[in-house]
Amino acid sequence: DQQVKQNSPSLSVQEGRISILNCDYTNSMFDYFLWYKKYPAEGPTFLISISSIKDKNEDGRFTVFLNKSAKHLSLHIVPSQPGDSAVYFCAASLPSGGSNYKLTFGKGTLLTVNP
Amino acid sequence: DGGITQSPKYLFRKEGQNVTLSCEQNLNHDAMYWYRQDPGQGLRLIYYSQIVNDFQKGDIAEGYSVSREKKESFPLTVTSAQKNPTAFYLCASHLSSYNSPLHFGNGTRLTVT
């Protein structure tokens, strides 16, 4: 039973345009959400996160939006750059207070930014 | 320069052999994790450890074993009981403070033939 879903395996956008990556979750108890970026043969790197008490978090070109009623979050990259081409993973965690903390990941979306 | 070191980068083994993957961190993080990545499957949790000498099974622990004798080290053994061991293995760690993100190593690609 997949609790975090990224329904688009791939996305292709033009350089300079907006990239929108989507993520849905089924467990309403998740209270913290993260986006990771991953290049081939490397470990994922943390991009941006959002707590369930917020609906938006912004960091430079990256903005994450959270819609709790729809159990949906999205990552916006503006403007997109060729170096953004990578696999993007959405992840979620349950309230843990530090103990028993673990992330549940989606299957990832391959973003290709064309020059 | 702090980080998570996984070694080796590539590992080849014959079927039926146990193999141990190394993970060392110098970030002074309390918690450590092992994930497995397969094509089209995302990252799946194998084992995790919040403190030394304690660890818990993740979602796909069968055929794997771990130890946590030191804070800095969390080795993963892939046993011969693991039916599909060929995969990309990722080690991660984080501070045991509320909602700190996981930091990942660069992974070990294990191929079993």
Interface residues (C-beta under 8 A of the other chain):
Chain A: Q6 P9 Y32 L34 Y36 A41 E42 G43 P44 T45 F46 S49 S51 F89 A91 S93 S96 G97 G98 S99 N100 Y101 K102 L103 T104 F105 G106 K107 G108
Chain B: I4 Q6 K9 A31 Y33 Y35 G40 Q41 G42 L43 R44 L45 Y48 Q50 Q56 G58 F88 L90 A92 H94 S96 S97 Y98 N99 P101 L102 H103 F104 G105 N106 G107 R109
